[in-house]
């Protein structure tokens, strides 16, 4: 399972409108940015209270992507 599939799986597990979850990958020379988009009503479920869920997703993502040479960043789109 690659990073994109992992973020997509976690996001779809958390939200009510799983069909509106999309992950866009933006590659650069030193990093990969995953842009996560969800329904407007589900944005709070992804961010969590005081950003705890977003931080947890980023922590898991960092642990999984630690093998590669590129940094993988998660950007939650409004």
mmCIF file of the N, C-alpha and C atoms, coordinates in Angstrom:
data_MODEL
# 
_entry.id   MODEL 
# 
loop_
_atom_site.group_PDB 
_atom_site.id 
_atom_site.type_symbol 
_atom_site.label_atom_id 
_atom_site.label_alt_id 
_atom_site.label_comp_id 
_atom_site.label_asym_id 
_atom_site.label_entity_id 
_atom_site.label_seq_id 
_atom_site.pdbx_PDB_ins_code 
_atom_site.Cartn_x 
_atom_site.Cartn_y 
_atom_site.Cartn_z 
_atom_site.occupancy 
_atom_site.B_iso_or_equiv 
_atom_site.pdbx_formal_charge 
_atom_site.auth_seq_id 
_atom_site.auth_comp_id 
_atom_site.auth_asym_id 
_atom_site.auth_atom_id 
_atom_site.pdbx_PDB_model_num 
ATOM 1   N N  . UNK A 1 1  ? 0.853   -1.171 0.000  1.00 0.00 ? 1  UNK A N  1 
ATOM 2   C CA . UNK A 1 1  ? 0.000   0.000  0.000  1.00 0.00 ? 1  UNK A CA 1 
ATOM 3   C C  . UNK A 1 1  ? 0.902   1.238  0.000  1.00 0.00 ? 1  UNK A C  1 
ATOM 4   N N  . UNK A 1 2  ? 0.713   2.098  -0.981 1.00 0.00 ? 2  UNK A N  1 
ATOM 5   C CA . UNK A 1 2  ? 1.525   3.318  -1.031 1.00 0.00 ? 2  UNK A CA 1 
ATOM 6   C C  . UNK A 1 2  ? 0.892   4.422  -0.181 1.00 0.00 ? 2  UNK A C  1 
ATOM 7   N N  . UNK A 1 3  ? 1.575   5.550  -0.098 1.00 0.00 ? 3  UNK A N  1 
ATOM 8   C CA . UNK A 1 3  ? 1.132   6.644  0.771  1.00 0.00 ? 3  UNK A CA 1 
ATOM 9   C C  . UNK A 1 3  ? -0.236  7.187  0.375  1.00 0.00 ? 3  UNK A C  1 
ATOM 10  N N  . UNK A 1 4  ? -0.473  7.323  -0.927 1.00 0.00 ? 4  UNK A N  1 
ATOM 11  C CA . UNK A 1 4  ? -1.753  7.851  -1.404 1.00 0.00 ? 4  UNK A CA 1 
ATOM 12  C C  . UNK A 1 4  ? -2.901  6.939  -0.979 1.00 0.00 ? 4  UNK A C  1 
ATOM 13  N N  . UNK A 1 5  ? -2.738  5.643  -1.183 1.00 0.00 ? 5  UNK A N  1 
ATOM 14  C CA . UNK A 1 5  ? -3.779  4.686  -0.814 1.00 0.00 ? 5  UNK A CA 1 
ATOM 15  C C  . UNK A 1 5  ? -4.007  4.669  0.693  1.00 0.00 ? 5  UNK A C  1 
ATOM 16  N N  . UNK A 1 6  ? -2.940  4.831  1.471  1.00 0.00 ? 6  UNK A N  1 
ATOM 17  C CA . UNK A 1 6  ? -3.064  4.844  2.921  1.00 0.00 ? 6  UNK A CA 1 
ATOM 18  C C  . UNK A 1 6  ? -3.884  6.045  3.394  1.00 0.00 ? 6  UNK A C  1 
ATOM 19  N N  . UNK A 1 7  ? -3.567  7.231  2.890  1.00 0.00 ? 7  UNK A N  1 
ATOM 20  C CA . UNK A 1 7  ? -4.303  8.441  3.282  1.00 0.00 ? 7  UNK A CA 1 
ATOM 21  C C  . UNK A 1 7  ? -5.758  8.332  2.847  1.00 0.00 ? 7  UNK A C  1 
ATOM 22  N N  . UNK A 1 8  ? -5.985  7.814  1.652  1.00 0.00 ? 8  UNK A N  1 
ATOM 23  C CA . UNK A 1 8  ? -7.348  7.648  1.141  1.00 0.00 ? 8  UNK A CA 1 
ATOM 24  C C  . UNK A 1 8  ? -8.145  6.679  2.019  1.00 0.00 ? 8  UNK A C  1 
ATOM 25  N N  . UNK A 1 9  ? -7.519  5.582  2.422  1.00 0.00 ? 9  UNK A N  1 
ATOM 26  C CA . UNK A 1 9  ? -8.179  4.592  3.274  1.00 0.00 ? 9  UNK A CA 1 
ATOM 27  C C  . UNK A 1 9  ? -8.534  5.181  4.639  1.00 0.00 ? 9  UNK A C  1 
ATOM 28  N N  . UNK A 1 10 ? -7.597  5.880  5.251  1.00 0.00 ? 10 UNK A N  1 
ATOM 29  C CA . UNK A 1 10 ? -7.846  6.481  6.567  1.00 0.00 ? 10 UNK A CA 1 
ATOM 30  C C  . UNK A 1 10 ? -8.957  7.519  6.474  1.00 0.00 ? 10 UNK A C  1 
ATOM 31  N N  . UNK A 1 11 ? -8.896  8.376  5.459  1.00 0.00 ? 11 UNK A N  1 
ATOM 32  C CA . UNK A 1 11 ? -9.898  9.434  5.306  1.00 0.00 ? 11 UNK A CA 1 
ATOM 33  C C  . UNK A 1 11 ? -11.286 8.845  5.070  1.00 0.00 ? 11 UNK A C  1 
ATOM 34  N N  . UNK A 1 12 ? -11.385 7.845  4.207  1.00 0.00 ? 12 UNK A N  1 
ATOM 35  C CA . UNK A 1 12 ? -12.687 7.234  3.926  1.00 0.00 ? 12 UNK A CA 1 
ATOM 36  C C  . UNK A 1 12 ? -13.258 6.541  5.152  1.00 0.00 ? 12 UNK A C  1 
ATOM 37  N N  . UNK A 1 13 ? -12.396 6.061  6.037  1.00 0.00 ? 13 UNK A N  1 
ATOM 38  C CA . UNK A 1 13 ? -12.853 5.418  7.268  1.00 0.00 ? 13 UNK A CA 1 
ATOM 39  C C  . UNK A 1 13 ? -13.407 6.422  8.263  1.00 0.00 ? 13 UNK A C  1 
ATOM 40  N N  . UNK A 1 14 ? -12.976 7.680  8.182  1.00 0.00 ? 14 UNK A N  1 
ATOM 41  C CA . UNK A 1 14 ? -13.364 8.687  9.155  1.00 0.00 ? 14 UNK A CA 1 
ATOM 42  C C  . UNK A 1 14 ? -14.600 9.506  8.770  1.00 0.00 ? 14 UNK A C  1 
ATOM 43  N N  . UNK A 1 15 ? -14.856 9.672  7.489  1.00 0.00 ? 15 UNK A N  1 
ATOM 44  C CA . UNK A 1 15 ? -15.885 10.612 7.035  1.00 0.00 ? 15 UNK A CA 1 
ATOM 45  C C  . UNK A 1 15 ? -17.222 9.915  6.764  1.00 0.00 ? 15 UNK A C  1 
ATOM 46  N N  . UNK A 1 16 ? -18.274 10.736 6.628  1.00 0.00 ? 16 UNK A N  1 
ATOM 47  C CA . UNK A 1 16 ? -19.604 10.220 6.292  1.00 0.00 ? 16 UNK A CA 1 
ATOM 48  C C  . UNK A 1 16 ? -19.772 10.057 4.784  1.00 0.00 ? 16 UNK A C  1 
ATOM 49  N N  . UNK A 1 17 ? -19.216 10.990 4.016  1.00 0.00 ? 17 UNK A N  1 
ATOM 50  C CA . UNK A 1 17 ? -19.344 10.963 2.554  1.00 0.00 ? 17 UNK A CA 1 
ATOM 51  C C  . UNK A 1 17 ? -18.026 10.476 1.938  1.00 0.00 ? 17 UNK A C  1 
ATOM 52  N N  . UNK A 1 18 ? -17.830 9.157  1.977  1.00 0.00 ? 18 UNK A N  1 
ATOM 53  C CA . UNK A 1 18 ? -16.577 8.563  1.514  1.00 0.00 ? 18 UNK A CA 1 
ATOM 54  C C  . UNK A 1 18 ? -16.371 8.735  0.012  1.00 0.00 ? 18 UNK A C  1 
ATOM 55  N N  . UNK A 1 19 ? -17.449 8.888  -0.746 1.00 0.00 ? 19 UNK A N  1 
ATOM 56  C CA . UNK A 1 19 ? -17.318 9.032  -2.192 1.00 0.00 ? 19 UNK A CA 1 
ATOM 57  C C  . UNK A 1 19 ? -16.729 10.384 -2.597 1.00 0.00 ? 19 UNK A C  1 
ATOM 58  N N  . UNK A 1 20 ? -16.707 11.349 -1.687 1.00 0.00 ? 20 UNK A N  1 
ATOM 59  C CA . UNK A 1 20 ? -16.164 12.667 -2.003 1.00 0.00 ? 20 UNK A CA 1 
ATOM 60  C C  . UNK A 1 20 ? -14.710 12.830 -1.549 1.00 0.00 ? 20 UNK A C  1 
ATOM 61  N N  . UNK A 1 21 ? -14.082 11.766 -1.084 1.00 0.00 ? 21 UNK A N  1 
ATOM 62  C CA . UNK A 1 21 ? -12.681 11.809 -0.674 1.00 0.00 ? 21 UNK A CA 1 
ATOM 63  C C  . UNK A 1 21 ? -11.813 11.661 -1.910 1.00 0.00 ? 21 UNK A C  1 
ATOM 64  N N  . UNK A 1 22 ? -10.854 12.582 -2.062 1.00 0.00 ? 22 UNK A N  1 
ATOM 65  C CA . UNK A 1 22 ? -9.897  12.456 -3.165 1.00 0.00 ? 22 UNK A CA 1 
ATOM 66  C C  . UNK A 1 22 ? -8.523  12.891 -2.685 1.00 0.00 ? 22 UNK A C  1 
ATOM 67  N N  . UNK A 1 23 ? -7.512  12.222 -3.203 1.00 0.00 ? 23 UNK A N  1 
ATOM 68  C CA . UNK A 1 23 ? -6.127  12.525 -2.862 1.00 0.00 ? 23 UNK A CA 1 
ATOM 69  C C  . UNK A 1 23 ? -5.387  12.812 -4.157 1.00 0.00 ? 23 UNK A C  1 
ATOM 70  N N  . UNK A 1 24 ? -4.815  14.013 -4.241 1.00 0.00 ? 24 UNK A N  1 
ATOM 71  C CA . UNK A 1 24 ? -4.041  14.420 -5.399 1.00 0.00 ? 24 UNK A CA 1 
ATOM 72  C C  . UNK A 1 24 ? -2.569  14.419 -5.008 1.00 0.00 ? 24 UNK A C  1 
ATOM 73  N N  . UNK A 1 25 ? -1.708  13.845 -5.853 1.00 0.00 ? 25 UNK A N  1 
ATOM 74  C CA . UNK A 1 25 ? -0.277  13.758 -5.564 1.00 0.00 ? 25 UNK A CA 1 
ATOM 75  C C  . UNK A 1 25 ? 0.460   14.810 -6.376 1.00 0.00 ? 25 UNK A C  1 
ATOM 76  N N  . UNK A 1 26 ? 1.269   15.630 -5.673 1.00 0.00 ? 26 UNK A N  1 
ATOM 77  C CA . UNK A 1 26 ? 2.094   16.647 -6.313 1.00 0.00 ? 26 UNK A CA 1 
ATOM 78  C C  . UNK A 1 26 ? 3.545   16.301 -6.014 1.00 0.00 ? 26 UNK A C  1 
ATOM 79  N N  . UNK A 1 27 ? 4.281   15.948 -7.050 1.00 0.00 ? 27 UNK A N  1 
ATOM 80  C CA . UNK A 1 27 ? 5.686   15.552 -6.896 1.00 0.00 ? 27 UNK A CA 1 
ATOM 81  C C  . UNK A 1 27 ? 6.596   16.755 -7.110 1.00 0.00 ? 27 UNK A C  1 
ATOM 82  N N  . UNK A 1 28 ? 7.606   16.875 -6.270 1.00 0.00 ? 28 UNK A N  1 
ATOM 83  C CA . UNK A 1 28 ? 8.659   17.861 -6.487 1.00 0.00 ? 28 UNK A CA 1 
ATOM 84  C C  . UNK A 1 28 ? 9.996   17.141 -6.325 1.00 0.00 ? 28 UNK A C  1 
ATOM 85  N N  . UNK A 1 29 ? 11.067  17.886 -6.426 1.00 0.00 ? 29 UNK A N  1 
ATOM 86  C CA . UNK A 1 29 ? 12.384  17.262 -6.406 1.00 0.00 ? 29 UNK A CA 1 
ATOM 87  C C  . UNK A 1 29 ? 12.705  16.593 -5.071 1.00 0.00 ? 29 UNK A C  1 
ATOM 88  N N  . UNK A 1 30 ? 12.362  17.249 -3.972 1.00 0.00 ? 30 UNK A N  1 
ATOM 89  C CA . UNK A 1 30 ? 12.733  16.727 -2.657 1.00 0.00 ? 30 UNK A CA 1 
ATOM 90  C C  . UNK A 1 30 ? 11.565  16.229 -1.823 1.00 0.00 ? 30 UNK A C  1 
ATOM 91  N N  . UNK A 1 31 ? 10.335  16.450 -2.292 1.00 0.00 ? 31 UNK A N  1 
ATOM 92  C CA . UNK A 1 31 ? 9.197   16.033 -1.483 1.00 0.00 ? 31 UNK A CA 1 
ATOM 93  C C  . UNK A 1 31 ? 8.006   15.641 -2.357 1.00 0.00 ? 31 UNK A C  1 
ATOM 94  N N  . UNK A 1 32 ? 7.089   14.975 -1.730 1.00 0.00 ? 32 UNK A N  1 
ATOM 95  C CA . UNK A 1 32 ? 5.822   14.615 -2.342 1.00 0.00 ? 32 UNK A CA 1 
ATOM 96  C C  . UNK A 1 32 ? 4.724   15.188 -1.458 1.00 0.00 ? 32 UNK A C  1 
ATOM 97  N N  . UNK A 1 33 ? 3.798   15.922 -2.060 1.00 0.00 ? 33 UNK A N  1 
ATOM 98  C CA . UNK A 1 33 ? 2.700   16.521 -1.309 1.00 0.00 ? 33 UNK A CA 1 
ATOM 99  C C  . UNK A 1 33 ? 1.419   15.789 -1.673 1.00 0.00 ? 33 UNK A C  1 
ATOM 100 N N  . UNK A 1 34 ? 0.718   15.309 -0.654 1.00 0.00 ? 34 UNK A N  1 
ATOM 101 C CA . UNK A 1 34 ? -0.573  14.669 -0.848 1.00 0.00 ? 34 UNK A CA 1 
ATOM 102 C C  . UNK A 1 34 ? -1.644  15.676 -0.462 1.00 0.00 ? 34 UNK A C  1 
ATOM 103 N N  . UNK A 1 35 ? -2.471  16.065 -1.420 1.00 0.00 ? 35 UNK A N  1 
ATOM 104 C CA . UNK A 1 35 ? -3.542  17.031 -1.188 1.00 0.00 ? 35 UNK A CA 1 
ATOM 105 C C  . UNK A 1 35 ? -4.838  16.262 -0.969 1.00 0.00 ? 35 UNK A C  1 
ATOM 106 N N  . UNK A 1 36 ? -5.334  16.308 0.249  1.00 0.00 ? 36 UNK A N  1 
ATOM 107 C CA . UNK A 1 36 ? -6.542  15.578 0.628  1.00 0.00 ? 36 UNK A CA 1 
ATOM 108 C C  . UNK A 1 36 ? -7.743  16.505 0.568  1.00 0.00 ? 36 UNK A C  1 
ATOM 109 N N  . UNK A 1 37 ? -8.758  16.110 -0.189 1.00 0.00 ? 37 UNK A N  1 
ATOM 110 C CA . UNK A 1 37 ? -10.006 16.860 -0.286 1.00 0.00 ? 37 UNK A CA 1 
ATOM 111 C C  . UNK A 1 37 ? -11.149 15.976 0.189  1.00 0.00 ? 37 UNK A C  1 
ATOM 112 N N  . UNK A 1 38 ? -12.000 16.544 1.036  1.00 0.00 ? 38 UNK A N  1 
ATOM 113 C CA . UNK A 1 38 ? -13.189 15.839 1.510  1.00 0.00 ? 38 UNK A CA 1 
ATOM 114 C C  . UNK A 1 38 ? -14.376 16.778 1.399  1.00 0.00 ? 38 UNK A C  1 
ATOM 115 N N  . UNK A 1 39 ? -15.564 16.257 1.653  1.00 0.00 ? 39 UNK A N  1 
ATOM 116 C CA . UNK A 1 39 ? -16.766 17.094 1.640  1.00 0.00 ? 39 UNK A CA 1 
ATOM 117 C C  . UNK A 1 39 ? -16.649 18.154 2.732  1.00 0.00 ? 39 UNK A C  1 
ATOM 118 N N  . UNK A 1 40 ? -17.252 19.296 2.479  1.00 0.00 ? 40 UNK A N  1 
ATOM 119 C CA . UNK A 1 40 ? -17.161 20.407 3.428  1.00 0.00 ? 40 UNK A CA 1 
ATOM 120 C C  . UNK A 1 40 ? -17.704 20.038 4.811  1.00 0.00 ? 40 UNK A C  1 
ATOM 121 N N  . UNK A 1 41 ? -18.717 19.196 4.837  1.00 0.00 ? 41 UNK A N  1 
ATOM 122 C CA . UNK A 1 41 ? -19.294 18.796 6.122  1.00 0.00 ? 41 UNK A CA 1 
ATOM 123 C C  . UNK A 1 41 ? -18.395 17.837 6.899  1.00 0.00 ? 41 UNK A C  1 
ATOM 124 N N  . UNK A 1 42 ? -17.419 17.226 6.235  1.00 0.00 ? 42 UNK A N  1 
ATOM 125 C CA . UNK A 1 42 ? -16.531 16.250 6.876  1.00 0.00 ? 42 UNK A CA 1 
ATOM 126 C C  . UNK A 1 42 ? -15.163 16.805 7.239  1.00 0.00 ? 42 UNK A C  1 
ATOM 127 N N  . UNK A 1 43 ? -14.889 18.064 6.944  1.00 0.00 ? 43 UNK A N  1 
ATOM 128 C CA . UNK A 1 43 ? -13.550 18.614 7.180  1.00 0.00 ? 43 UNK A CA 1 
ATOM 129 C C  . UNK A 1 43 ? -13.179 18.563 8.667  1.00 0.00 ? 43 UNK A C  1 
ATOM 130 N N  . UNK A 1 44 ? -14.140 18.766 9.539  1.00 0.00 ? 44 UNK A N  1 
ATOM 131 C CA . UNK A 1 44 ? -13.882 18.705 10.975 1.00 0.00 ? 44 UNK A CA 1 
ATOM 132 C C  . UNK A 1 44 ? -13.511 17.324 11.465 1.00 0.00 ? 44 UNK A C  1 
ATOM 133 N N  . UNK A 1 45 ? -14.043 16.303 10.816 1.00 0.00 ? 45 UNK A N  1 
ATOM 134 C CA . UNK A 1 45 ? -13.725 14.930 11.194 1.00 0.00 ? 45 UNK A CA 1 
ATOM 135 C C  . UNK A 1 45 ? -12.306 14.557 10.798 1.00 0.00 ? 45 UNK A C  1 
ATOM 136 N N  . UNK A 1 46 ? -11.789 15.170 9.742  1.00 0.00 ? 46 UNK A N  1 
ATOM 137 C CA . UNK A 1 46 ? -10.418 14.910 9.308  1.00 0.00 ? 46 UNK A CA 1 
ATOM 138 C C  . UNK A 1 46 ? -9.421  15.690 10.164 1.00 0.00 ? 46 UNK A C  1 
ATOM 139 N N  . UNK A 1 47 ? -9.761  16.919 10.507 1.00 0.00 ? 47 UNK A N  1 
ATOM 140 C CA . UNK A 1 47 ? -8.844  17.745 11.295 1.00 0.00 ? 47 UNK A CA 1 
ATOM 141 C C  . UNK A 1 47 ? -8.892  17.337 12.768 1.00 0.00 ? 47 UNK A C  1 
ATOM 142 N N  . UNK A 1 48 ? -10.073 17.125 13.307 1.00 0.00 ? 48 UNK A N  1 
ATOM 143 C CA . UNK A 1 48 ? -10.209 16.716 14.690 1.00 0.00 ? 48 UNK A CA 1 
ATOM 144 C C  . UNK A 1 48 ? -10.099 17.879 15.654 1.00 0.00 ? 48 UNK A C  1 
ATOM 145 N N  . UNK A 1 49 ? -10.363 17.603 16.894 1.00 0.00 ? 49 UNK A N  1 
ATOM 146 C CA . UNK A 1 49 ? -10.299 18.633 17.933 1.00 0.00 ? 49 UNK A CA 1 
ATOM 147 C C  . UNK A 1 49 ? -8.846  19.041 18.152 1.00 0.00 ? 49 UNK A C  1 
ATOM 148 N N  . UNK A 1 50 ? -8.584  20.323 17.990 1.00 0.00 ? 50 UNK A N  1 
ATOM 149 C CA . UNK A 1 50 ? -7.238  20.901 18.118 1.00 0.00 ? 50 UNK A CA 1 
ATOM 150 C C  . UNK A 1 50 ? -6.244  20.274 17.131 1.00 0.00 ? 50 UNK A C  1 
ATOM 151 N N  . UNK A 1 51 ? -6.747  19.720 16.019 1.00 0.00 ? 51 UNK A N  1 
ATOM 152 C CA . UNK A 1 51 ? -5.874  19.168 14.987 1.00 0.00 ? 51 UNK A CA 1 
ATOM 153 C C  . UNK A 1 51 ? -5.268  17.822 15.320 1.00 0.00 ? 51 UNK A C  1 
ATOM 154 N N  . UNK A 1 52 ? -5.819  17.137 16.286 1.00 0.00 ? 52 UNK A N  1 
ATOM 155 C CA . UNK A 1 52 ? -5.221  15.876 16.737 1.00 0.00 ? 52 UNK A CA 1 
ATOM 156 C C  . UNK A 1 52 ? -5.287  14.771 15.686 1.00 0.00 ? 52 UNK A C  1 
ATOM 157 N N  . UNK A 1 53 ? -6.403  14.661 14.981 1.00 0.00 ? 53 UNK A N  1 
ATOM 158 C CA . UNK A 1 53 ? -6.529  13.592 13.983 1.00 0.00 ? 53 UNK A CA 1 
ATOM 159 C C  . UNK A 1 53 ? -5.613  13.875 12.800 1.00 0.00 ? 53 UNK A C  1 
ATOM 160 N N  . UNK A 1 54 ? -5.554  15.140 12.363 1.00 0.00 ? 54 UNK A N  1 
ATOM 161 C CA . UNK A 1 54 ? -4.654  15.501 11.261 1.00 0.00 ? 54 UNK A CA 1 
ATOM 162 C C  . UNK A 1 54 ? -3.207  15.214 11.642 1.00 0.00 ? 54 UNK A C  1 
ATOM 163 N N  . UNK A 1 55 ? -2.846  15.517 12.867 1.00 0.00 ? 55 UNK A N  1 
ATOM 164 C CA . UNK A 1 55 ? -1.480  15.254 13.332 1.00 0.00 ? 55 UNK A CA 1 
ATOM 165 C C  . UNK A 1 55 ? -1.201  13.754 13.362 1.00 0.00 ? 55 UNK A C  1 
ATOM 166 N N  . UNK A 1 56 ? -2.184  12.968 13.785 1.00 0.00 ? 56 UNK A N  1 
ATOM 167 C CA . UNK A 1 56 ? -2.020  11.513 13.826 1.00 0.00 ? 56 UNK A CA 1 
ATOM 168 C C  . UNK A 1 56 ? -1.856  10.933 12.421 1.00 0.00 ? 56 UNK A C  1 
ATOM 169 N N  . UNK A 1 57 ? -2.638  11.434 11.473 1.00 0.00 ? 57 UNK A N  1 
ATOM 170 C CA . UNK A 1 57 ? -2.502  10.970 10.088 1.00 0.00 ? 57 UNK A CA 1 
ATOM 171 C C  . UNK A 1 57 ? -1.118  11.321 9.558  1.00 0.00 ? 57 UNK A C  1 
ATOM 172 N N  . UNK A 1 58 ? -0.649  12.524 9.843  1.00 0.00 ? 58 UNK A N  1 
ATOM 173 C CA . UNK A 1 58 ? 0.685   12.943 9.397  1.00 0.00 ? 58 UNK A CA 1 
ATOM 174 C C  . UNK A 1 58 ? 1.782   12.094 10.044 1.00 0.00 ? 58 UNK A C  1 
ATOM 175 N N  . UNK A 1 59 ? 1.601   11.713 11.305 1.00 0.00 ? 59 UNK A N  1 
ATOM 176 C CA . UNK A 1 59 ? 2.582   10.870 11.993 1.00 0.00 ? 59 UNK A CA 1 
ATOM 177 C C  . UNK A 1 59 ? 2.663   9.490  11.350 1.00 0.00 ? 59 UNK A C  1 
ATOM 178 N N  . UNK A 1 60 ? 1.513   8.897  11.072 1.00 0.00 ? 60 UNK A N  1 
ATOM 179 C CA . UNK A 1 60 ? 1.492   7.589  10.410 1.00 0.00 ? 60 UNK A CA 1 
ATOM 180 C C  . UNK A 1 60 ? 2.121   7.695  9.026  1.00 0.00 ? 60 UNK A C  1 
ATOM 181 N N  . UNK A 1 61 ? 1.800   8.745  8.311  1.00 0.00 ? 61 UNK A N  1 
ATOM 182 C CA . UNK A 1 61 ? 2.348   8.965  6.978  1.00 0.00 ? 61 UNK A CA 1 
ATOM 183 C C  . UNK A 1 61 ? 3.866   9.115  7.026  1.00 0.00 ? 61 UNK A C  1 
ATOM 184 N N  . UNK A 1 62 ? 4.365   9.833  8.003  1.00 0.00 ? 62 UNK A N  1 
ATOM 185 C CA . UNK A 1 62 ? 5.814   10.008 8.145  1.00 0.00 ? 62 UNK A CA 1 
ATOM 186 C C  . UNK A 1 62 ? 6.499   8.680  8.454  1.00 0.00 ? 62 UNK A C  1 
ATOM 187 N N  . UNK A 1 63 ? 5.871   7.857  9.278  1.00 0.00 ? 63 UNK A N  1 
ATOM 188 C CA . UNK A 1 63 ? 6.449   6.559  9.615  1.00 0.00 ? 63 UNK A CA 1 
ATOM 189 C C  . UNK A 1 63 ? 6.500   5.635  8.405  1.00 0.00 ? 63 UNK A C  1 
ATOM 190 N N  . UNK A 1 64 ? 5.452   5.656  7.602  1.00 0.00 ? 64 UNK A N  1 
ATOM 191 C CA . UNK A 1 64 ? 5.402   4.799  6.412  1.00 0.00 ? 64 UNK A CA 1 
ATOM 192 C C  . UNK A 1 64 ? 6.381   5.275  5.346  1.00 0.00 ? 64 UNK A C  1 
ATOM 193 N N  . UNK A 1 65 ? 6.486   6.588  5.188  1.00 0.00 ? 65 UNK A N  1 
ATOM 194 C CA . UNK A 1 65 ? 7.322   7.126  4.115  1.00 0.00 ? 65 UNK A CA 1 
ATOM 195 C C  . UNK A 1 65 ? 8.771   7.304  4.526  1.00 0.00 ? 65 UNK A C  1 
ATOM 196 N N  . UNK A 1 66 ? 9.122   6.917  5.730  1.00 0.00 ? 66 UNK A N  1 
ATOM 197 C CA . UNK A 1 66 ? 10.483  7.093  6.224  1.00 0.00 ? 66 UNK A CA 1 
ATOM 198 C C  . UNK A 1 66 ? 11.493  6.275  5.431  1.00 0.00 ? 66 UNK A C  1 
ATOM 199 N N  . UNK A 1 67 ? 11.071  5.221  4.771  1.00 0.00 ? 67 UNK A N  1 
ATOM 200 C CA . UNK A 1 67 ? 11.970  4.379  3.991  1.00 0.00 ? 67 UNK A CA 1 
ATOM 201 C C  . UNK A 1 67 ? 12.541  5.112  2.780  1.00 0.00 ? 67 UNK A C  1 
ATOM 202 N N  . UNK A 1 68 ? 11.713  5.921  2.145  1.00 0.00 ? 68 UNK A N  1 
ATOM 203 C CA . UNK A 1 68 ? 12.132  6.614  0.924  1.00 0.00 ? 68 UNK A CA 1 
ATOM 204 C C  . UNK A 1 68 ? 13.014  7.814  1.232  1.00 0.00 ? 68 UNK A C  1 
ATOM 205 N N  . UNK A 1 69 ? 13.569  8.383  0.208  1.00 0.00 ? 69 UNK A N  1 
ATOM 206 C CA . UNK A 1 69 ? 14.443  9.536  0.378  1.00 0.00 ? 69 UNK A CA 1 
ATOM 207 C C  . UNK A 1 69 ? 13.669  10.850 0.360  1.00 0.00 ? 69 UNK A C  1 
ATOM 208 N N  . UNK A 1 70 ? 12.450  10.829 -0.168 1.00 0.00 ? 70 UNK A N  1 
ATOM 209 C CA . UNK A 1 70 ? 11.640  12.039 -0.251 1.00 0.00 ? 70 UNK A CA 1 
ATOM 210 C C  . UNK A 1 70 ? 10.776  12.197 0.990  1.00 0.00 ? 70 UNK A C  1 
ATOM 211 N N  . UNK A 1 71 ? 10.514  13.451 1.370  1.00 0.00 ? 71 UNK A N  1 
ATOM 212 C CA . UNK A 1 71 ? 9.560   13.737 2.435  1.00 0.00 ? 71 UNK A CA 1 
ATOM 213 C C  . UNK A 1 71 ? 8.160   13.680 1.844  1.00 0.00 ? 71 UNK A C  1 
ATOM 214 N N  . UNK A 1 72 ? 7.243   13.148 2.593  1.00 0.00 ? 72 UNK A N  1 
ATOM 215 C CA . UNK A 1 72 ? 5.852   13.101 2.164  1.00 0.00 ? 72 UNK A CA 1 
ATOM 216 C C  . UNK A 1 72 ? 5.055   13.987 3.110  1.00 0.00 ? 72 UNK A C  1 
ATOM 217 N N  . UNK A 1 73 ? 4.375   14.989 2.544  1.00 0.00 ? 73 UNK A N  1 
ATOM 218 C CA . UNK A 1 73 ? 3.618   15.961 3.314  1.00 0.00 ? 73 UNK A CA 1 
ATOM 219 C C  . UNK A 1 73 ? 2.141   15.807 3.020  1.00 0.00 ? 73 UNK A C  1 
ATOM 220 N N  . UNK A 1 74 ? 1.302   16.059 4.013  1.00 0.00 ? 74 UNK A N  1 
ATOM 221 C CA . UNK A 1 74 ? -0.138  16.001 3.838  1.00 0.00 ? 74 UNK A CA 1 
ATOM 222 C C  . UNK A 1 74 ? -0.704  17.403 3.920  1.00 0.00 ? 74 UNK A C  1 
ATOM 223 N N  . UNK A 1 75 ? -1.455  17.795 2.906  1.00 0.00 ? 75 UNK A N  1 
ATOM 224 C CA . UNK A 1 75 ? -2.103  19.096 2.866  1.00 0.00 ? 75 UNK A CA 1 
ATOM 225 C C  . UNK A 1 75 ? -3.609  18.858 2.786  1.00 0.00 ? 75 UNK A C  1 
ATOM 226 N N  . UNK A 1 76 ? -4.335  19.330 3.787  1.00 0.00 ? 76 UNK A N  1 
ATOM 227 C CA . UNK A 1 76 ? -5.793  19.167 3.805  1.00 0.00 ? 76 UNK A CA 1 
ATOM 228 C C  . UNK A 1 76 ? -6.407  20.382 3.157  1.00 0.00 ? 76 UNK A C  1 
ATOM 229 N N  . UNK A 1 77 ? -7.083  20.173 2.044  1.00 0.00 ? 77 UNK A N  1 
ATOM 230 C CA . UNK A 1 77 ? -7.650  21.259 1.258  1.00 0.00 ? 77 UNK A CA 1 
ATOM 231 C C  . UNK A 1 77 ? -9.004  21.666 1.826  1.00 0.00 ? 77 UNK A C  1 
ATOM 232 N N  . UNK A 1 78 ? -9.242  22.976 1.877  1.00 0.00 ? 78 UNK A N  1 
ATOM 233 C CA . UNK A 1 78 ? -10.513 23.493 2.360  1.00 0.00 ? 78 UNK A CA 1 
ATOM 234 C C  . UNK A 1 78 ? -11.531 23.508 1.240  1.00 0.00 ? 78 UNK A C  1 
# 
